[in-house]
């Protein structure tokens, strides 16, 4: 993996962990998810239109199907992630479970479906990142005890389903930007529009006043999520244009390090020493990916 790709992924990881922290702290819900998506679309519109007007890319019918498919996958991902947080899961448990599951499944899919190949040192690095990510979630015995509670079981279940969706949209979106050559900003903007087309009627059906209430009470959080969520993924999409997805996916797990530190320091979820050791494992794993 090139140093430029790694730099993009590091910046994306920090942005991704930050918006997850904001979502968890805000209390989540369909209102803020929809409002942040609308705000993201508004802010990306001038840039995306500029690329379409002055760039060389031209939409074909197949591109609309690719964009719509991505939008639906991301919608399910956001709803599952939000549900995991609202079910009572800590940021430092839900986030590692989701982020560790997704990239490991992505590697399997990339090797089987996209015919990608990883060197031995890169594969070892990916596995080390995965193990370290799970270590960030906590003591296995404590987690087993916590999961005995029905509420924690539901939260972990939603987190694992979120991880499955991460794998699905990562492999799908890799093809969008690398095979169909859709510019990352345009792709994310269009996929976000398709997500809004589902979220707005869903929000009105579930809670007619949710979007307006989010604007009154959670406007700042919605703006932060609306800025950082697309920015983090556009950076990842850019890296995937010229980097195998089997390398990008595990490197993205560095966001778990940032999320764990935020959970420990800002949400008082504790265990800073253990998380520091797991973080070292992740750094070594990413180094192996870079060398591989």
Buried (B, 14 or more C-beta within 10 A) or exposed (E): BEEEBBEBBBBBBBBBBBBBBBBBBBBBBBBBBBBBBBBBBEBBEEBBEEBBEEEEBEEEEEBEEBBBBBBBBBBBBBBBBBBBBBBEBBBBBBBBBBBBBBBBBBBEBBBEEBEBEBEEBBBBBBBBBBBBBBBBBBEEEEBEEBBEEEEBEBBBBBBBBBBBBBBBBBBBBBBBBBEBEBBBBBBBBBBBBBBBBBBBEBBBEEBEEBBEBBBEBBEEBBBBBBBBBBBBBBBBBBBBBEBBBBBBBBBBBBBBBBBBBBBBEEBEBBBEEBBBEBBEBBBBBBBBBBEB
